[in-house]
Amino acid sequence: MTPVPVRELRNHTRQVIDRVNAGETIVITVGGRPAIELRAIESRRATFDRAVFAERVLGHQADPGLTAELADLAPGTTDDLPL
C-alpha cells in the first residue's frame, strides 16, 4: 500500500484514481497518519451464458413441497384470470 497525502489527492485526483484502477492500493494520509484506503471496485459481469445461469440456479431451487402446495392453491393455469 502506497501512502499519498490528502493534498496530493486533491491536486492530482485523476492520476491517483488511474493508479488505483491500475491495481494499486493507496492509503490517503492526513497529517502523516493513515485516514482512508483507496482500492478499485471489483467489476462484475452483467450477463453470463445459459450454462452458468443453470449451474447457479439449479442448486438453489425452492422446497419441492412448495410446488405441490401451489398446485393445490391454484390448480391448472392462471391464464384465464384478468390482469
Secondary structure by P-SEA (a helix, b strand, c coil): cccccaaaaaacaaaaaaaaaabbbbbbbccccccbbbbbcbbbbccccaaaaaaaccccccccaaaaaaaaacccccccccc
